[in-house]
Amino acid sequence: MEIKKTVNYYIDYTDISNKTLSEVRNCIQKQHKKTIGDISIRELSTMNGKPRGIYIFSDPSDITNILYVGKSTSRSFIERIPAHFDPRKEAWMNALPKKVQKSDNSTYDEALFKSLNFQVLFIGIDDFYFPKGTANHVESILRSFLQPRYNKKPDTYVGTERLENLVRSRF
């Protein structure tokens, strides 16, 4: 029985790797996203056969407003994404609600609820086709270029650089 399916809030890395950073940003902004709190375990477990890569959270009122860029490399999306939403404030992997709490000066519960309403987009990266560390480099580059509200890095790109060339230069 084949259980793999395509979800419409997913981009295969091979479809964007040869694009400029500006083109990648346009793809991310135009691609359908889904409210993170509405995603089922079934969806996370049948994600196109590439269960690792990059995930991008966007503002539900403006999906072009990137809030957070993360990676799932040692754990699959089905393991990593729910860990962001652990109701225990002292949990280790729930960095997103903690950053929202600090930024908004809210309670942890308020930040957790707000985070569950973010929109998500996944970028699947094939572990066998691309070198180990590709997702780490893609995450770092996108955080620098997209400037997400909750985990931006210093901006060092103008947008004309090709993602694939930037990733390759880091190996």
GUGULUM-712211 format. One line per field, with one value per residue: z, x, y of N, C-alpha, C in turn; residue in one letter. Coordinates in steps of 0.1 Angstrom, whole numbers, plus 2048, in hexadecimal, padded with zeros to 3 digits. Layout:
# GUGULUM-712211
npz: c(Z/...)
npx: c(X/...)
npy: c(Y/...)
capz: c(Z/...)
capx: c(X/...)
capy: c(Y/...)
cpz: c(Z/...)
cpx: c(X/...)
cpy: c(Y/...)
r: c(a/...)
END
This chain:
# GUGULUM-712211
npz: c(800/7F7/808/806/7FE/7EE/7FC/7FC/807/805/7F9/7E2/7E7/7D0/7BD/7C2/7C6/7B2/7AE/7B2/7D1/7D4/7C2/7D0/7E7/7DC/7D3/7EC/7F8/7E7/7E8/7F3/815/836/854/871/888/87D/86F/869/879/866/84E/853/854/83B/828/80B/809/810/82D/83B/83F/838/84B/84A/85B/859/85C/864/85B/847/831/823/836/845/862/86F/869/867/86C/865/86B/878/883/877/866/872/88C/894/890/8A2/8BA/8BD/8C8/8E2/900/918/927/92F/91D/905/8E8/8E0/8D3/8C3/8CF/8E6/8DC/8D0/8E7/8F5/8E2/8DF/8F9/908/919/91C/914/905/8F0/8E6/8DC/8C9/8B7/8AE/89B/886/863/84F/83B/82A/81F/80F/811/802/811/806/7ED/7EF/7FE/820/838/828/82D/845/83B/828/839/849/835/82B/843/846/82E/82B/843/85B/874/88F/890/881/86F/86A/84D/82F/814/7F2/7E2/7C7/7C6/7BF/7D0/7D0/7C9/7DF/7F4/7EB/7ED/808/80F)
npx: c(808/807/810/81A/815/80D/80F/801/80F/82B/84C/862/885/895/887/88B/8A6/8B7/8B0/8B1/8B6/8A2/88E/889/87E/866/859/855/844/82E/826/80D/804/7FF/7EB/7FD/7F2/7DE/7E8/7EA/7F6/7F7/7FB/815/823/823/831/83A/84F/867/870/87E/88F/88A/875/85D/84E/833/821/7FF/7ED/7FB/80A/821/832/84C/852/862/87D/886/898/896/8A9/8B7/8A1/881/867/84F/857/865/855/83D/84B/852/83B/837/825/832/844/85E/869/881/883/871/875/869/84E/859/869/855/847/85A/85E/844/83E/82D/81A/826/812/801/812/817/7FE/7FA/80F/807/7F5/803/80D/81A/835/845/866/872/890/8A4/8B4/8C6/8CD/8D8/8F6/8FF/8F6/8EC/8D2/8D7/8E7/8D5/8C0/8CE/8D6/8BC/8B1/8C2/8BD/8A0/899/889/871/874/88C/8A2/8C1/8DF/8DD/8EB/8E8/8DE/8CA/8CD/8DD/8E2/8D1/8DB/8F6/8FF/8FC/90C/925/92B/934)
npy: c(7F4/815/832/84B/86D/88C/8AB/8CC/8E0/8DF/8DF/8D1/8CF/8CD/8DA/8F5/8FA/903/91D/941/953/967/95C/945/94F/95A/942/936/949/948/92D/916/914/905/906/900/8F4/8E5/8CF/8AD/88E/87A/889/894/87C/872/881/885/874/87F/886/899/8B9/8DB/8F2/90B/925/93A/95A/959/96C/979/969/96E/978/96C/959/946/931/910/8F0/8CD/8B3/89E/893/889/89C/895/890/8A7/8BF/8BD/8BF/8DA/8E4/8DD/8DB/8DF/8F7/8F6/8E3/8D7/8D9/8ED/907/91A/924/92F/944/953/95A/96A/97F/98A/990/97F/965/943/930/941/947/92E/926/93B/934/91B/923/92C/92C/911/905/8EC/8E2/8C9/8B5/89F/885/873/87C/896/8A5/89D/8B5/8C8/8D2/8E0/8F5/901/909/91D/930/938/942/958/967/969/974/96D/974/969/95B/967/96C/97F/992/98A/987/990/987/97F/969/946/92C/912/915/924/912/8FD/90A/909/8F1)
capz: c(800/7F5/810/803/7F7/7EC/803/7F4/80F/805/7ED/7E2/7E6/7C2/7B5/7C5/7C9/7A8/7AD/7BA/7DE/7D2/7BD/7DA/7F0/7D5/7D4/7FA/7FB/7DF/7EA/7FD/823/83E/862/877/891/876/868/870/879/859/844/856/852/82D/821/7FE/80A/815/83A/842/837/83E/84C/84B/861/854/863/85E/855/83C/82F/81E/841/84B/870/875/860/86F/865/86B/864/87F/885/86C/868/87C/899/897/890/8AE/8C5/8BE/8CF/8EF/90A/923/924/931/913/8FE/8DA/8DD/8D2/8BD/8D8/8EF/8D5/8CF/8F4/8F8/8D9/8E2/907/90C/921/914/90F/8FA/8E5/8E0/8D5/8BD/8AF/8A7/890/87B/857/84D/82E/82B/814/811/80C/801/819/7FE/7E1/7F2/809/82E/83C/81E/834/84E/833/823/845/84C/82A/82B/84F/843/823/82E/850/863/880/89B/890/876/870/863/83F/827/806/7EB/7DB/7BA/7C7/7BE/7DC/7CF/7C9/7ED/7FC/7E7/7F1/816/812)
capx: c(800/80F/80A/820/80C/812/807/803/817/838/854/86E/891/89A/87F/88F/8B4/8BE/8AA/8B7/8AF/895/884/885/874/85A/853/851/839/822/822/803/808/7F4/7EC/804/7EA/7D4/7EF/7E8/801/7F7/802/823/82A/822/835/841/85B/873/86A/888/892/887/867/85C/841/82F/816/7F3/7E6/803/813/82E/83A/853/854/86C/883/88D/89C/894/8B3/8B9/894/878/85D/845/85D/86A/84B/836/854/851/82F/836/81E/83A/84D/86C/86E/88E/882/866/87B/860/846/862/86D/849/844/863/85C/837/83C/821/81C/829/806/7FC/81C/815/7F1/7FD/818/7FF/7ED/80C/80C/827/839/851/86F/878/89D/8A7/8C0/8CE/8D1/8E0/8FF/8FB/8F9/8E5/8C7/8DD/8EB/8C9/8BA/8D6/8D4/8AF/8B0/8C9/8B6/892/898/87D/86F/878/89A/8AA/8CF/8E4/8DA/8F7/8E5/8D6/8BF/8D1/8E5/8DB/8D1/8E3/904/903/8FD/918/931/92D/93A)
capy: c(800/822/83C/858/876/899/8B5/8D8/8E9/8D8/8E1/8C8/8D8/8CD/8E4/903/8FB/90A/92A/94C/955/96E/953/93B/956/95B/935/934/951/944/920/914/910/900/909/8F5/8EC/8DD/8C5/8A0/885/874/892/895/86F/86E/88C/884/86B/887/88B/8A2/8C5/8E8/8F6/91A/929/948/961/955/978/97D/95D/972/97C/960/95B/93D/927/905/8E4/8C0/8AB/891/88E/88C/8A7/890/890/8B4/8C9/8BE/8C3/8E9/8E8/8D6/8E4/8E1/903/8F2/8DA/8DB/8DC/8F6/914/924/92B/937/950/95B/95F/975/98A/990/992/978/959/938/92B/94A/946/921/927/943/92C/910/929/930/924/90A/900/8E3/8E0/8BB/8B3/890/882/86B/883/8A2/8A2/8A0/8C3/8D1/8D9/8EA/901/907/911/929/939/93D/94B/965/96E/96B/97C/969/97C/963/955/96C/96E/98B/992/98A/983/99A/980/97A/95D/93A/925/906/919/928/906/8F6/911/907/8E4)
cpz: c(800/7FE/80E/7FB/7F6/7F4/7FC/7FC/811/7F8/7EE/7DF/7D7/7BA/7B8/7C6/7BE/7A6/7B5/7C7/7DC/7CC/7C7/7E4/7E9/7D5/7E2/7FD/7F3/7E2/7F5/80B/82B/84D/869/881/88A/86E/870/870/86C/84E/847/853/844/824/816/7FF/80E/822/841/839/83F/840/84F/850/85D/85D/85C/857/849/839/828/829/848/859/875/86A/869/866/86D/864/86B/883/879/870/873/88A/89D/899/89D/8BA/8C7/8C7/8DC/8F9/916/920/926/927/90B/8F0/8D6/8DC/8CD/8C7/8E2/8E9/8D3/8DC/8F7/8EF/8DC/8F0/90C/915/917/90D/903/8EE/8DE/8D7/8C8/8B3/8A7/89C/885/86F/855/83F/830/81E/816/80A/80D/807/810/7F2/7E4/7FE/817/832/833/825/83E/846/82D/82E/848/841/82A/837/84C/838/826/83A/858/870/88D/89B/884/87A/868/854/837/818/800/7E4/7CD/7BA/7C6/7CB/7DB/7CF/7D8/7F5/7F8/7EC/800/819/80F)
cpx: c(809/808/810/816/813/809/80A/80A/826/83F/85F/87A/896/893/883/89E/8BB/8B8/8B2/8AF/8A2/88A/880/87B/867/852/84E/844/82C/81D/817/809/7FC/7F6/7F2/7FB/7E0/7DB/7ED/7F5/802/7FE/811/82A/82A/827/83F/84E/868/86F/874/88A/890/878/867/84E/83F/823/809/7EB/7EE/80D/820/838/840/856/860/870/88A/890/899/89E/8B5/8AC/88B/86E/853/84A/860/85F/843/83E/854/845/82C/830/827/845/85B/872/879/88B/877/86B/871/856/84E/866/861/846/84D/860/84F/834/82F/824/820/81D/800/805/81A/809/7F4/805/811/7F7/7F6/80A/81A/828/845/859/876/886/8A1/8B4/8CA/8D4/8DB/8EA/8FA/8FF/8F2/8DA/8CC/8E1/8DF/8C2/8C1/8D5/8C7/8AC/8B6/8C2/8A8/890/88B/87D/876/886/8A2/8B9/8D3/8E2/8E7/8F5/8DC/8CA/8C2/8D9/8DD/8DC/8DB/8F2/908/905/90A/925/934/933/949)
cpy: c(80D/82C/84A/860/884/8A3/8C3/8E3/8E4/8DC/8D7/8D1/8D8/8D7/8F3/905/903/918/935/94D/95D/965/949/942/957/94D/933/93C/94D/936/91F/910/90B/904/8FE/8ED/8E3/8D1/8B8/898/87E/87C/892/887/86B/879/889/87B/872/88E/894/8AE/8D1/8EA/905/91D/938/94D/95D/960/97D/972/961/976/96F/963/952/933/91C/8FA/8D8/8B7/89E/88B/892/897/8A2/890/89F/8BE/8C9/8C2/8D2/8ED/8E0/8DF/8E7/8EC/8FF/8E8/8E0/8E0/8E7/905/91F/92B/934/944/959/962/96B/981/991/993/98C/96C/94E/932/933/948/938/921/92F/93B/921/916/92E/927/91D/906/8F8/8E3/8D3/8BA/8A5/88D/87A/872/88F/89E/8A5/8AE/8CD/8D9/8E3/8F7/908/90F/91E/934/940/946/958/96D/972/974/979/970/976/95C/95A/96C/97A/988/993/988/98E/993/97A/96D/950/931/919/90A/91D/91C/8FE/8FC/90F/8FA/8E4)
r: c(m/e/i/k/k/t/v/n/y/y/i/d/y/t/d/i/s/n/k/t/l/s/e/v/r/n/c/i/q/k/q/h/k/k/t/i/g/d/i/s/i/r/e/l/s/t/m/n/g/k/p/r/g/i/y/i/f/s/d/p/s/d/i/t/n/i/l/y/v/g/k/s/t/s/r/s/f/i/e/r/i/p/a/h/f/d/p/r/k/e/a/w/m/n/a/l/p/k/k/v/q/k/s/d/n/s/t/y/d/e/a/l/f/k/s/l/n/f/q/v/l/f/i/g/i/d/d/f/y/f/p/k/g/t/a/n/h/v/e/s/i/l/r/s/f/l/q/p/r/y/n/k/k/p/d/t/y/v/g/t/e/r/l/e/n/l/v/r/s/r/f)
END
